Amino acid sequence: MDIPGWLKNMGLEQYEAVFHDNDIEGSVLYSLTNEDLKDIGVASVGHRRRLLDAIAVLREEESRAAAVGPTLAAGPEAERRQLTLMFCDLVGSTPLASRFDPEDLTGCGKSRPIGRDIGYNPRRVTRCGGRPMRGWDTRSDALFSYVSCEARVPKDYPLRPIRRIVDEALAALSPEFEKLYARFGRPSIPPERLLRALLLQAFYSVRSEKQLMEQLDYNLLFRWFVGLSLDAEVWDETVFTKNRDRLIDGDIARKFMAAVLNEEPVKVLLSDDHFSVDGTLIEAWASMKSFRPKDGSGEPPAAGRNGERDFHGERRSNETHASTTDPDARLYRKGPGQPAKLAYLGHVLMENRHALVVDTRLTLATGTAEREAALEMVADRPGNHRITLGADKAYDVAEFVADLRAHNVTPHVSQNTTNRRSAIDGRTTRHPGYAVSVRVRKRIEEVFGWTKAAAGFRKTRHRGLARVGWMFTVTATAYNLVRLTKLVPAKA
């Protein structure tokens, strides 16, 4: 045994000559007592205590080794030395090989303390044959890794049922994807992975495509959901958005929502007879400074990145002005006392049984857009049987109610009797189903609340009616998937 090295690791190298002069080595060391140490000249009580504790550790290791017995057959010294050094190279401990005998390195990292390299203290509570119980904050990158993203995601994680539903819907859309791409050419981002990534952007409120790509680079959960391996390269955000535009041209968002709703476990949850409709204001990605006269008149903004512009007292309307940032955005006021904003209007058709979104529209912000979008969505519903449609007081317009009846729809619209006569009379309100529709209709606000608060769609990050509308449909589909995590297992 290397007694000088042993003493040096404990910081007691001053006793090296004493141990040498008294011929203390090997088995003699294991039998030393307090009196023996005092006799050979170790006067310090603290030093004797440290030496005795370290000797006790050596005895324990010796007895354990004797109980287990030899584990390796004896072999040539050169061969054994070579194998030991190969192991040290793998774990990055080659510097230790220059300071320890190869036999002393046997079991390194398993049972033997390595002195000051791991902060040796013989009085520390230890386990595993003397190694300190505390884990050490040292960086040692593994040479190989066999852990997959699948193994890191808990079996009961909420994204697992969502991914099963999404994968089935995307498999059904494969023929639609084929129509969007040429037969030969440079491989694109797989549309299935692109859609899964956009769903994650809604689920986790990721503000931009650039941040989404960053998350995909280091977030194992994101990689697992999208379908990327640990070693797969992440796409550039510009390439990602260019590939997304191809899906916008193919109206994939609407087809994706339909594919999710057409799955057997989901289809049984939907009502074919009772629906609700409503609209919400979505702020455009454009500032009020960009709302300028169409004829090019008006004072330009002040110099600078965000120059000031005084438009107070200027008469502005959608007929004479347009946004230079997003020409499709319209100046719109949601109600009396509300500020006018550049915005779009998003519209949702919800079935009343489980409050799932079955259709969406995004339109220019006009005073009649809500009722026009409602009629369009109702007309697109399959079948010609009579259905009911719940709506708030803004839809209580005689022309709209008459159009609904012409489409074989019973208008369960809330009555607006403020200084006017309601278009909904006793023929509708006398039925019990009317009160149920008025009550259930309020759940459509949960869709808008989640879309704006959780998915970050209060102010759109995109420009143009087509792109904003496509993302609005994807976000509504994400809301359905969040709801289905609780509904599908209960019904399947």
Order of alpha helices (4+ residues) and beta strands (2+ residues): alpha-alpha-alpha-alpha-alpha-alpha-alpha-beta-beta-alpha-alpha-alpha-alpha-alpha-alpha-alpha-alpha-alpha-beta-beta-beta-beta-beta-beta-alpha-beta-alpha-beta-alpha-alpha-alpha-alpha
